Amino acid sequence: MRLTPAGQRFYQEVQKSDGRLSLATAALYIAQEDYWDMDASLYLEALDSMAAEVRSRLPKNRYPLKVIQTINQYLFEEKGYSGNKIDYYDPDNSCLNRVIDRRLGIPISLSLVYLEVANRLQFPMVGVGMPGHFLVRPVIDEMEIFVDPFNQGEVLFVADCKEKFSQIYPTAEWQTGFLNGVLPKHYLARMLMNLKMIYLQMEDFDKAVATLDKLLVLMPEQPQQVRDRGLLHYELQNYDLAKQDLEGYLRSQPQAPDGRKIQQILNAIKAS
């Protein structure tokens, strides 16, 4: 694996334990793939400033709903953060620096801004990776409420989450595990999967490879991602790297349903 400079910084950050890993820092290193000269520290300072502004507005008695209401008022009414419903698949929606610059994003990136502000207030929250959407919730025993940063911080209960899910997947069965908190590395992996899909649709294979490099740093035991990176290297005529990934895929998946097709590609590489 040949990591770019941004990829190397990402690698170093995600080697930390979950308690020490900074989601915002790692997300900014993901964004540096597109914005190589971006100073990540400036955006971390911007998050610090936002949290300080919210802190100055909080009452002495920090009731959870009051904290949420204050964050919502600041982010969505004063600062104007909103979900990008017009150009949802713009890669900038997944780049934390651009989300902060434009105050525009998708559920997972807006949730990241929300989490970072809340955690700086010592009001712990966690991401909730519901299929088809992304939410945040406070880490408070016996308090099952959820916040939807894509929709102006709308406060939801479990029944509301089920309804949202059924609107997205009308025939799918609801599972209570859909509302579990997401660990930091899984959070970053979901961001990277979004970007992978976007870059593939754009046929920007170089950026798709760089995205897969980071995804495989997080989850090295993902044979399908190794295969996809190998196929992208093949399209980019990086034949040595393609051979390495595709052979690795077949070794780990000897009964793969697409094994014959992959072997044909490997034969073509060897013959070239």
LOBAVEX-327080 format. One record per residue: x, y, z of N, C-alpha, C in turn. Coordinates in steps of 0.2 Angstrom, whole numbers, padded with zeros to 4 digits, always signed. Layout:
<atoms>
XYZXYZXYZ/...
</atoms>
This chain:
<atoms>
+0004-0006+0000+0000+0000+0000+0004+0006+0000/+0003+0011-0005+0007+0017-0005+0003+0023-0003/+0003+0025+0003-0001+0030+0006+0002+0037+0004/-0003+0041+0002-0001+0048+0001+0001+0052+0008/+0004+0058+0007+0005+0061+0014-0001+0062+0018/-0007+0064+0015-0013+0064+0019-0015+0057+0022/-0014+0052+0018-0015+0045+0020-0011+0043+0026/-0004+0045+0026+0000+0044+0031-0002+0047+0038/-0004+0053+0037-0006+0057+0043-0013+0053+0046/-0017+0051+0041-0023+0048+0043-0021+0041+0047/-0016+0038+0044-0014+0031+0047-0012+0032+0054/-0008+0038+0055-0005+0039+0062-0010+0041+0067/-0016+0044+0065-0021+0046+0069-0025+0040+0071/-0027+0036+0066-0031+0030+0068-0028+0024+0071/-0021+0025+0072-0018+0020+0076-0019+0021+0084/-0022+0027+0086-0023+0028+0093-0029+0024+0095/-0030+0023+0101-0036+0020+0104-0042+0024+0103/-0048+0021+0104-0054+0025+0103-0055+0031+0107/-0052+0030+0113-0053+0036+0118-0048+0042+0116/-0043+0040+0112-0038+0046+0111-0039+0048+0103/-0042+0044+0099-0043+0046+0092-0047+0052+0091/-0045+0057+0088-0049+0063+0086-0053+0062+0080/-0059+0061+0080-0063+0060+0074-0062+0066+0069/-0062+0072+0072-0062+0078+0068-0055+0078+0064/-0050+0077+0068-0043+0077+0065-0043+0072+0059/-0045+0065+0061-0045+0060+0056-0049+0062+0049/-0055+0065+0051-0059+0067+0045-0056+0073+0041/-0052+0077+0044-0048+0083+0041-0043+0080+0036/-0040+0074+0039-0034+0071+0035-0038+0068+0029/-0044+0065+0029-0047+0062+0024-0048+0068+0019/-0050+0074+0021-0052+0080+0017-0045+0082+0013/-0040+0081+0016-0033+0084+0014-0031+0080+0007/-0035+0075+0006-0034+0071-0001-0036+0076-0006/-0041+0080-0005-0043+0085-0010-0040+0091-0009/-0039+0093-0003-0037+0100-0001-0030+0099+0003/-0025+0097-0001-0018+0095+0001-0015+0101+0005/-0017+0107+0004-0013+0113+0007-0018+0116+0013/-0023+0112+0015-0027+0114+0020-0024+0113+0027/-0024+0118+0031-0021+0118+0038-0027+0115+0043/-0026+0109+0045-0031+0105+0049-0032+0109+0055/-0026+0112+0058-0027+0115+0065-0032+0121+0065/-0032+0124+0059-0037+0130+0059-0044+0128+0060/-0046+0122+0057-0053+0120+0057-0054+0117+0064/-0049+0114+0067-0050+0112+0074-0051+0118+0079/-0047+0123+0077-0048+0129+0081-0055+0132+0080/-0058+0131+0074-0065+0134+0072-0070+0130+0077/-0069+0123+0077-0073+0120+0081-0073+0122+0089/-0067+0123+0091-0066+0126+0098-0070+0132+0099/-0069+0137+0094-0073+0143+0094-0080+0142+0094/-0083+0138+0090-0090+0136+0090-0092+0134+0097/-0088+0129+0100-0090+0127+0107-0090+0132+0112/-0085+0137+0111-0085+0142+0116-0091+0147+0116/-0093+0148+0109-0099+0152+0108-0105+0149+0112/-0106+0142+0111-0112+0139+0113-0111+0139+0121/-0105+0138+0124-0104+0138+0131-0106+0144+0134/-0105+0150+0131-0107+0156+0133-0114+0157+0134/-0118+0153+0130-0125+0154+0130-0129+0149+0134/-0125+0144+0137-0128+0139+0141-0130+0142+0148/-0136+0140+0151-0138+0142+0158-0134+0138+0163/-0134+0140+0169-0130+0137+0174-0132+0129+0175/-0139+0128+0175-0141+0121+0175-0142+0118+0168/-0137+0114+0167-0137+0111+0160-0141+0105+0159/-0147+0106+0159-0152+0100+0158-0150+0098+0150/-0150+0091+0149-0149+0089+0143-0152+0092+0137/-0159+0093+0138-0163+0095+0132-0161+0103+0131/-0159+0106+0136-0158+0113+0136-0151+0114+0132/-0146+0109+0133-0140+0109+0130-0141+0108+0122/-0145+0103+0121-0147+0102+0114-0150+0108+0110/-0155+0111+0114-0158+0117+0111-0153+0122+0110/-0149+0123+0114-0144+0129+0113-0139+0127+0108/-0137+0121+0107-0133+0119+0101-0136+0120+0095/-0143+0118+0095-0147+0119+0089-0148+0126+0087/-0149+0130+0091-0150+0137+0090-0144+0140+0087/-0138+0138+0090-0132+0141+0087-0130+0139+0080/-0130+0132+0080-0128+0129+0073-0133+0131+0068/-0139+0130+0069-0144+0130+0063-0147+0137+0062/-0149+0140+0068-0152+0147+0067-0147+0152+0066/-0142+0152+0070-0137+0158+0070-0132+0157+0064/-0129+0151+0064-0123+0150+0059-0126+0147+0053/-0132+0145+0052-0135+0143+0046-0133+0136+0043/-0130+0131+0047-0129+0125+0045-0135+0121+0042/-0134+0118+0037-0140+0114+0034-0138+0108+0030/-0143+0104+0029-0141+0098+0024-0142+0100+0017/-0137+0098+0013-0137+0099+0006-0141+0094+0002/-0147+0096+0002-0152+0092-0002-0152+0093-0009/-0149+0098-0012-0149+0100-0019-0143+0096-0022/-0137+0095-0019-0132+0092-0022-0129+0087-0017/-0133+0082-0015-0131+0078-0010-0124+0074-0011/-0123+0072-0017-0117+0068-0018-0111+0072-0020/-0111+0079-0019-0105+0083-0020-0100+0080-0015/-0094+0079-0017-0088+0076-0012-0087+0081-0006/-0088+0088-0008-0087+0093-0003-0091+0092+0004/-0097+0088+0003-0101+0087+0008-0098+0082+0013/-0093+0078+0011-0090+0074+0015-0083+0076+0018/-0081+0082+0016-0075+0085+0018-0076+0090+0023/-0073+0089+0029-0075+0092+0035-0074+0100+0035/-0068+0101+0031-0066+0108+0031-0071+0112+0026/-0074+0109+0021-0079+0112+0017-0085+0113+0020/-0087+0108+0024-0093+0108+0028-0093+0114+0033/-0087+0115+0036-0087+0121+0040-0087+0127+0036/-0083+0127+0031-0083+0133+0027-0090+0135+0024/-0093+0130+0021-0100+0132+0018-0106+0131+0022/-0105+0128+0028-0110+0126+0033-0116+0122+0029/-0113+0117+0026-0117+0113+0022-0114+0106+0022/-0119+0101+0022-0116+0094+0022-0121+0089+0022/-0119+0083+0023-0124+0077+0023-0125+0075+0030/-0129+0070+0032-0130+0068+0039-0124+0066+0043/-0119+0062+0040-0114+0060+0044-0109+0066+0045/-0108+0070+0040-0103+0076+0041-0106+0081+0046/-0112+0083+0045-0115+0087+0050-0116+0084+0057/-0117+0078+0057-0117+0075+0064-0110+0075+0067/-0105+0075+0063-0098+0076+0066-0097+0083+0069/-0099+0088+0065-0098+0095+0068-0102+0095+0075/-0108+0092+0075-0112+0092+0081-0109+0089+0087/-0106+0083+0085-0103+0079+0090-0097+0083+0093/-0093+0086+0088-0087+0089+0091-0088+0095+0095/-0094+0099+0093-0096+0104+0098-0098+0102+0104/-0102+0097+0104-0105+0094+0111-0100+0091+0115/-0095+0088+0112-0090+0085+0116-0085+0090+0119/-0084+0095+0116-0080+0101+0119-0084+0104+0125/-0090+0103+0125-0094+0106+0131-0095+0101+0136/-0091+0095+0136-0092+0090+0141-0099+0087+0141/-0102+0087+0135-0109+0084+0135-0108+0079+0130/-0106+0073+0132-0104+0067+0128-0110+0065+0123/-0109+0064+0117-0114+0062+0112-0110+0057+0108/-0114+0053+0104-0111+0047+0100-0115+0047+0094/-0112+0045+0088-0115+0045+0082-0119+0038+0082/-0125+0039+0078-0129+0033+0077-0130+0032+0070/-0127+0026+0067-0127+0024+0060-0133+0021+0058/-0139+0023+0059-0145+0020+0056-0144+0019+0049/-0146+0014+0046-0146+0013+0039-0149+0018+0035/-0146+0021+0030-0149+0026+0026-0149+0033+0029/-0147+0034+0035-0147+0040+0038-0142+0040+0044/-0140+0046+0047-0136+0046+0052-0138+0051+0057/-0138+0050+0063-0140+0054+0069-0135+0054+0074/-0136+0058+0080-0132+0058+0086-0137+0057+0092/-0134+0055+0097-0138+0055+0103-0134+0056+0109/-0137+0059+0114-0133+0060+0121-0131+0053+0124/-0126+0053+0127-0124+0047+0131-0126+0048+0138/-0132+0047+0139-0136+0048+0146-0140+0042+0147/-0139+0038+0153-0143+0032+0154-0150+0034+0154/-0154+0029+0151-0162+0030+0151-0164+0036+0148/-0160+0039+0143-0163+0044+0139-0162+0043+0132/-0168+0040+0129-0167+0038+0122-0170+0044+0118/-0166+0049+0117-0168+0054+0112-0162+0054+0107/-0164+0056+0101-0159+0057+0095-0160+0064+0092/-0154+0066+0089-0154+0072+0086-0152+0071+0078/-0156+0075+0074-0155+0074+0067-0152+0080+0064/-0145+0081+0064-0142+0087+0062-0143+0089+0054/-0145+0084+0050-0147+0085+0043-0153+0089+0043/-0157+0088+0048-0164+0092+0047-0164+0096+0053/-0160+0101+0054-0160+0107+0058-0160+0105+0066/-0157+0099+0067-0157+0097+0074-0163+0094+0077/-0168+0092+0072-0174+0089+0075-0173+0084+0080/-0177+0084+0085-0176+0079+0091-0181+0073+0089/-0178+0067+0090-0182+0061+0088-0183+0057+0094/-0188+0053+0094-0188+0047+0099-0188+0041+0095/-0188+0035+0098-0187+0028+0094-0192+0028+0089/-0198+0029+0091-0204+0028+0086-0202+0033+0079/-0200+0039+0080-0198+0043+0075-0193+0040+0070/-0188+0037+0074-0182+0034+0070-0185+0028+0066/-0189+0024+0069-0192+0018+0065-0196+0021+0059/-0200+0026+0060-0204+0029+0054-0199+0032+0049/-0193+0035+0051-0189+0037+0046-0186+0031+0042/-0184+0026+0045-0181+0020+0042-0186+0017+0037/-0193+0017+0039-0198+0013+0035-0199+0018+0029/-0198+0024+0029-0199+0029+0023-0193+0027+0018/-0187+0026+0021-0181+0025+0017-0181+0017+0014/-0183+0013+0018-0183+0005+0016-0190+0003+0018/-0195+0004+0014-0202+0002+0015-0203-0006+0017/-0199-0010+0014-0200-0017+0015-0195-0020+0019/-0191-0017+0022-0185-0019+0027-0188-0020+0034/-0185-0025+0037-0187-0026+0044-0183-0021+0049/-0186-0018+0054-0182-0014+0059-0179-0018+0064/-0173-0016+0065-0169-0020+0071-0167-0015+0076/-0167-0017+0082-0166-0012+0088-0158-0010+0087/-0154-0014+0085-0147-0013+0084-0145-0007+0079/-0150-0005+0075-0149+0001+0071-0148+0007+0075/-0150+0008+0081-0149+0014+0085-0143+0013+0090/-0139+0008+0089-0133+0008+0093-0128+0013+0091/-0124+0015+0096-0118+0020+0095-0113+0017+0090/-0110+0022+0086-0105+0020+0082-0098+0022+0085/-0093+0017+0085-0086+0018+0087-0083+0022+0082/-0078+0026+0084-0074+0031+0080-0072+0028+0073/-0069+0022+0073-0066+0019+0067-0072+0017+0062/-0077+0015+0065-0083+0013+0061-0086+0019+0058/-0086+0025+0062-0088+0031+0059-0084+0033+0053/-0078+0033+0054-0073+0035+0048-0074+0031+0042/-0075+0024+0044-0076+0019+0038-0082+0021+0034/-0087+0023+0038-0094+0025+0034-0093+0031+0030/-0089+0036+0033-0087+0042+0029-0084+0040+0022/-0079+0035+0023-0075+0033+0017-0079+0029+0012/-0083+0025+0015-0088+0021+0010-0092+0026+0006/-0094+0031+0009-0098+0036+0005-0094+0039+0000/-0088+0041+0002-0083+0044-0003-0081+0039-0009/-0080+0033-0007-0079+0028-0012-0084+0028-0017/-0090+0028-0015-0096+0027-0020-0096+0033-0024/-0095+0039-0021-0095+0045-0025-0090+0046-0030/-0084+0044-0028-0078+0044-0033-0079+0039-0039/-0082+0033-0037-0083+0028-0042-0089+0031-0047/-0094+0034-0045-0099+0037-0049-0096+0042-0054/-0091+0046-0051-0088+0051-0055-0082+0049-0059/-0081+0042-0058-0075+0039-0062-0069+0042-0061/-0068+0045-0055-0061+0047-0052-0058+0042-0048/-0055+0038-0052-0052+0031-0049-0046+0033-0045/-0042+0038-0046-0036+0039-0042-0039+0041-0035/-0044+0045-0034-0046+0047-0028-0050+0041-0025/-0053+0037-0029-0056+0031-0026-0051+0026-0023/-0045+0025-0026-0040+0021-0023-0037+0024-0017/-0036+0031-0017-0034+0034-0011-0039+0033-0005/-0045+0033-0007-0050+0032-0002-0050+0025+0001/-0049+0020-0004-0049+0013-0002-0043+0012+0003/-0037+0015+0001-0031+0014+0005-0033+0016+0012/-0036+0021+0014-0038+0023+0020-0043+0018+0024/-0048+0016+0020-0053+0011+0022-0049+0005+0024/-0044+0003+0020-0041-0003+0022-0036-0003+0028/-0034+0004+0029-0030+0005+0035-0035+0003+0041/-0041+0005+0041-0046+0004+0046-0048-0003+0047/-0049-0006+0041-0052-0013+0041-0048-0017+0036/-0042-0019+0038-0038-0023+0033-0041-0030+0031/-0045-0032+0035-0048-0039+0033-0055-0038+0029/-0055-0034+0024-0061-0033+0020-0059-0035+0013/-0060-0042+0011-0058-0044+0005-0061-0041-0001/-0067-0039+0000-0071-0035-0006-0067-0028-0007/-0065-0025-0002-0062-0019-0003-0055-0020-0006/-0051-0025-0005-0045-0027-0008-0046-0028-0015/-0051-0032-0017-0053-0033-0024-0055-0027-0028/-0059-0023-0025-0061-0016-0028-0055-0012-0029/-0050-0012-0025-0044-0008-0026-0040-0011-0031/-0039-0017-0031-0036-0021-0037-0039-0019-0044/-0045-0019-0044-0048-0018-0050-0047-0011-0053/-0047-0006-0048-0046+0001-0049-0039+0002-0052/-0034-0002-0048-0027-0001-0050-0026-0004-0058/-0030-0009-0059-0030-0012-0066-0032-0007-0071/-0038-0003-0069-0041+0002-0074-0035+0007-0075/-0032+0009-0069-0027+0014-0070-0020+0012-0073/-0020+0005-0075-0014+0002-0077-0008+0002-0072/-0010+0002-0066-0005+0000-0061-0005-0007-0060/-0002-0011-0064-0002-0018-0065+0001-0022-0059/+0007-0019-0056+0010-0023-0051+0005-0022-0045/+0002-0016-0043-0002-0016-0038-0009-0019-0039/-0011-0019-0045-0017-0023-0046-0016-0031-0045/-0010-0033-0047-0009-0040-0046-0008-0042-0039/-0005-0038-0035-0004-0039-0028-0011-0039-0024/-0016-0035-0026-0022-0035-0023-0026-0041-0025/-0027-0042-0031-0031-0047-0034-0029-0054-0032/-0022-0055-0032-0020-0061-0029-0021-0062-0022/-0021-0057-0018-0022-0057-0011-0030-0059-0010/-0034-0056-0014-0041-0057-0014-0043-0064-0015/-0040-0067-0020-0041-0074-0022-0038-0079-0016/-0033-0077-0013-0030-0081-0008-0035-0081-0002/-0038-0076+0000-0042-0075+0005-0049-0078+0004/-0051-0078-0003-0058-0080-0005-0057-0085-0010/-0054-0091-0009-0053-0096-0014-0060-0099-0018/-0065-0098-0014-0072-0100-0017-0076-0094-0019/-0073-0088-0021-0076-0082-0023-0080-0083-0029/-0086-0081-0029-0090-0082-0035-0088-0078-0041/-0084-0073-0040-0081-0069-0046-0073-0071-0047/-0072-0077-0044-0065-0079-0044-0062-0080-0051/-0066-0083-0055-0064-0085-0062-0063-0078-0066/-0067-0073-0065-0066-0067-0069-0060-0063-0066/-0058-0064-0060-0052-0061-0057-0046-0064-0059/-0047-0071-0060-0041-0075-0063-0039-0073-0070/-0045-0071-0074-0044-0069-0081-0040-0063-0081/-0042-0058-0077-0038-0052-0076-0031-0053-0075/-0030-0057-0070-0023-0058-0068-0019-0062-0074/-0022-0066-0077-0019-0069-0083-0017-0064-0088/-0022-0059-0089-0021-0053-0094-0015-0049-0092/-0014-0048-0085-0009-0044-0082-0002-0048-0084/-0002-0054-0082+0004-0058-0083+0006-0058-0091/+0001-0058-0095+0003-0058-0102+0005-0052-0105/+0004-0046-0101+0005-0040-0104+0013-0038-0103/
</atoms>
